[in-house]
Amino acid sequence: MVGATMGVAILGSVFAFFHEPPLGFIAAMLYGGVAQLLGSMAAWRYLKRA
């Protein structure tokens, strides 16, 4: 859930930072997706093995 939460937060903040809709949407999707991937990799890395 860390990756999804951070991804959505970054997606919204990047979209608000760029005031142009096409550029803001592309940048937001890029950075939000990267944040989600990094969060999922961190969760996978620190997952307790049974």
N, C-alpha and C positions, 0 to 999 in steps of 0.2 A: 504494500500500500504506500510505502514511502515514495517509490518512483511515480506512481499515479498522482499523488498529492503534490509533490514538487513539480511534476510536469505540468499540471493544470495551473498551479500558481505562477510558474515561469511563463507559461503560454499567455495568461492574462496580462501579466506585467509587461512582457515584451510587446504585445499587441497595443497596449496603452502607451508605451514609450514612443513607438513609431506612429505618427498621426496620419499616415497615409495607409488606407485600407489594403491595397494589394501588397505593398512591401511589408507592412506590419503583420499581415496574415502569414506570409511566407516565412518571415523570420520567427514568428511565434511558433509555427508548426515545427520548424527546424529545431529551435532551442528546447521546446517542450518535449519533442520526441527524444532528443539526446538526453534530457534529464530523466525521462522515464526509463530509457535503456540503462543509464548509469545506476539508477536506483534499483532496477531489477538485478543488475549484475552484483551490486553490493549486497543485496538480500541473499542472492544465491551463494555468494562467497562466505557469508557469515551464518548460513543456515546450519543448524545443529544436525549432525548426522545421527540417526538412531542406532 
